Each structure stands twice: as C-alpha cells, then as structure tokens.
C-alpha cells in the first residue's frame, strides 16, 4: 500500500500530477482544489490511496489525512467508485460535503457531476451516523451547552447543518441562559 508520496512535481494534467520521488515518477490523481494549488517544480506531499483493479493500479492523492479518510468513506457506498468520489471532493470542500451528507442535503449532492438523485439518497442513507455534523461549521466539537441548543433547533425542524451555522453565529459574549441562546439562534434564521 502506498500511503504517502512526496517529491517534486514534474508535470500536471487535467486531473493528475506526476511526482518525481528520487528518480521514480508517480502519477497521482488529485481533486481540483489540490490540483490548482500545485505548479511544475513545486515540492509536494500527498496522502494517497492505491486502488487496485484487474487492469490498473491507480493512485489518488489528498492534501491531508482527513480527506483521504473521507475518500474511503465515500468508496464504501455501493455504486460510488474512485472517479465519482473524486468528483465529490472536487466539487465540494470536505466540510461542505460532510455537512451535506449529515444534513441529508440530496439536492446539493445531486448537483455534483456524476451524482444523480438516487445516488445522493443512497450516500445519505449509507453514511448516516458515520458523518458527525457537530462542530463542522466552527471546526471543533460543540460545548454541552451548544449541543443542547443544537438538539433544540433540530427538534424545531432545522437541519443539523443549519443548527450548527446558527450556533456558530452566536456571539462569544452572549448570555449562558438556554432561553437567550435560543432567541439568538432564531434571530439568525430571522424567526424573531
């Protein structure tokens, strides 16, 4: 298993780079955001996933280990292959993709090239409970007070992603009272 490739970019293509690692060139397929960030001659390091097929060995590269793990989660969904998983990672940031999966945003997922409505629904169903929506907007796990607020908001019918966004927009100096925090969260939605 090749889990990491580092070296110098010697060539780029439409969806790949060739990385010279001590005289050996590895062709590594990258998501569009990672590909647009590299130029010929750059020193790079990518976490990789080696996909072995009957007729090929293909390396897929990722800027960090979390993206690599997300790629593996996507491949676990029936009907999702490496090209479709790369299309998802090219079209949505990892946090946006996780939020869409956790909140069941089938419309957003089905806008990705190669993903139809049924595939998006299958992804949401099969990854339910495997993608944790909490803390995605803020980048960290919520406090127990915020966790209670997220539970209240989702109980009111807001999606987990919407609830996380509302909690992330509550000022740091806001009162600790749950009632006050609910009012502030609802103001975020324009409810008060």
Secondary structure, 3 states (H helix, E strand, C coil): CCCEEEEEEEEECCCEEEEEECCEEEEEEECHHHHHCCCCCCEEEEEEEEEEECCEEEEEEECCHHHHHHHHHHHCCCCCCHHHHHHHHHHCCHHHHHHHHHHCCHHHHHCCCCCCHHHHHHHHHHHCCCCCCCCCCCCCCCCHHHHHHHHHHHHCCCCHHHHHHHHHCCCCCCCCCHHHHHHHHHHHHCCC
